[in-house]
Amino acid sequence: MKKFLFLVSAVLILALAAGNALAAQTVRLGVTGSVYDELWAAAKTSLADEGINLEIIQFTDYVTPNRALNDGDIDLNGFQHRIYFADELANRDYKLTNIANTFVVPLNLYSTKIKTVDEIKDGDVIAIPNDPTNGGRAIKVLAAAGLITLREGAGFNPEKSDIEKYNKKIEIQELAANVIPAALPDITAGVINDTYALDNGLKASDAVFQDKATEKEYWNLIAARTSDLNDPEKVALFDKIVKAYQSEGTLKIYQSLHAGFFKAVGWDEDLLAPFRK
């Protein structure tokens, strides 16, 4: 009888364990840069307590994560700001939707050769990201630093052709955002995205010029496939993930690990509201 009861107990334990395993949900989140492992750490822990396994999928460039999300290789991504996202939707015909705001970060100018912008001289090479949206923002950073003057009427996202005057006769070199940190020894300075700056050991305080732009177009976001938002269960799941991220735990990470880079914005906007049924 004891053996029988033991076997029954063992079977019940195995069944419960199997049930819990089946109940656990894995959500794949695409990001660019190891800093996101830290930024999502608090959310990942709280989601695990709810039976949700948030799997962070690292990409090495800004092009692949939206394609991977659109193709169904991942479930969400969280690496881009609004203006880049809008450009991707317009030019690549992706069916993706912004479901939450995360943070705004600076796009600073860094150098291993100079300490201040005043040291930049004629003939120096300045690198900027070669994608249109970050490139346009970088051009505005150079204008704010006094290195160039933009023509009157230049759009929100200017191009090199919008430069009316070079106050210093610099050469602006357009490079992939992820290679600019490695190129610093070969150039005078470079405008570097936050994730690549952090991944290469750069701090906001290391910048020779700090970006001050916090416009809504530069707010970072979490994106989902638009078709998934027709599924109430997925909307509920995504809602849990958004709430887990927009939490005190994440704010503490912003403040303790990366002061000077990340600022929470738009957490009061409920972008999933139209999709709840």
NORHUNOR-V459301 format. One record per residue. RES is the residue in one letter. SS is DSSP state (helix for helix, strand for strand, loop for the rest). NEAR is the number of other C-alpha atoms within 8 Angstrom. Layout:
RES;SS;NEAR
RES;SS;NEAR
//
This chain:
M;loop;4
K;helix;5
K;helix;6
F;helix;7
L;helix;8
F;helix;8
L;helix;8
V;helix;8
S;helix;8
A;helix;8
V;helix;8
L;helix;8
I;helix;8
L;helix;8
A;helix;8
L;helix;8
A;helix;8
A;helix;8
G;helix;8
N;helix;8
A;helix;7
L;helix;7
A;helix;7
A;loop;9
Q;strand;8
T;strand;8
V;strand;11
R;strand;11
L;strand;13
G;strand;16
V;strand;13
T;loop;12
G;loop;11
S;loop;9
V;helix;9
Y;helix;9
D;helix;8
E;helix;8
L;helix;10
W;loop;10
A;helix;9
A;helix;11
A;helix;13
K;helix;11
T;helix;8
S;helix;9
L;helix;14
A;helix;10
D;helix;7
E;loop;6
G;loop;9
I;strand;11
N;strand;11
L;strand;11
E;strand;8
I;strand;9
I;strand;9
Q;strand;9
F;loop;11
T;loop;7
D;loop;9
Y;loop;9
V;loop;6
T;helix;8
P;helix;12
N;helix;10
R;helix;9
A;helix;10
L;helix;16
N;helix;11
D;loop;7
G;loop;7
D;loop;7
I;loop;13
D;loop;12
L;strand;13
N;strand;14
G;loop;11
F;loop;11
Q;loop;9
H;strand;12
R;helix;12
I;helix;9
Y;helix;11
F;helix;9
A;helix;8
D;helix;9
E;helix;11
L;helix;11
A;helix;8
N;helix;6
R;helix;6
D;loop;7
Y;loop;10
K;loop;9
L;strand;11
T;strand;8
N;strand;10
I;strand;10
A;strand;13
N;strand;13
T;loop;14
F;strand;12
V;strand;13
V;strand;11
P;loop;13
L;loop;13
N;strand;15
L;strand;14
Y;strand;13
S;loop;12
T;loop;9
K;loop;7
I;loop;11
K;loop;8
T;loop;8
V;helix;9
D;helix;5
E;helix;7
I;loop;10
K;loop;9
D;loop;7
G;loop;7
D;loop;11
V;strand;11
I;strand;13
A;strand;13
I;strand;16
P;strand;15
N;loop;10
D;loop;8
P;helix;10
T;helix;10
N;helix;10
G;helix;13
G;helix;12
R;helix;11
A;helix;12
I;helix;12
K;helix;9
V;helix;12
L;helix;10
A;helix;11
A;helix;7
A;loop;9
G;loop;8
L;loop;11
I;strand;13
T;strand;11
L;strand;10
R;loop;9
E;loop;4
G;loop;4
A;loop;9
G;loop;5
F;loop;5
N;loop;9
P;loop;12
E;loop;10
K;helix;6
S;helix;6
D;helix;9
I;strand;11
E;strand;9
K;strand;8
Y;strand;10
N;loop;8
K;loop;9
K;loop;9
I;loop;12
E;strand;8
I;strand;8
Q;strand;8
E;strand;9
L;strand;10
A;loop;9
A;helix;13
N;helix;8
V;helix;8
I;helix;15
P;helix;11
A;helix;6
A;helix;8
L;helix;13
P;helix;8
D;helix;5
I;loop;11
T;loop;14
A;strand;14
G;strand;14
V;strand;14
I;strand;15
N;loop;10
D;helix;11
T;helix;10
Y;helix;12
A;helix;12
L;helix;10
D;helix;10
N;loop;7
G;loop;6
L;loop;8
K;loop;9
A;helix;9
S;helix;5
D;helix;7
A;loop;11
V;loop;12
F;strand;10
Q;loop;10
D;loop;9
K;loop;5
A;loop;6
T;loop;9
E;loop;6
K;helix;6
E;helix;7
Y;helix;12
W;loop;15
N;strand;13
L;strand;15
I;strand;13
A;strand;12
A;strand;14
R;strand;13
T;helix;9
S;helix;7
D;helix;9
L;helix;11
N;helix;8
D;loop;8
P;helix;10
E;helix;6
K;helix;9
V;helix;14
A;helix;9
L;helix;8
F;helix;8
D;helix;9
K;helix;9
I;helix;10
V;helix;9
K;helix;8
A;helix;12
Y;helix;12
Q;loop;10
S;loop;9
E;helix;6
G;helix;9
T;helix;14
L;helix;10
K;helix;8
I;helix;11
Y;helix;13
Q;helix;8
S;helix;7
L;helix;6
H;loop;9
A;loop;8
G;loop;7
F;loop;10
F;strand;11
K;strand;8
A;strand;9
V;loop;9
G;loop;8
W;loop;10
D;loop;4
E;loop;7
D;loop;7
L;loop;8
L;loop;10
A;helix;6
P;helix;5
F;helix;9
R;loop;8
K;loop;3
//
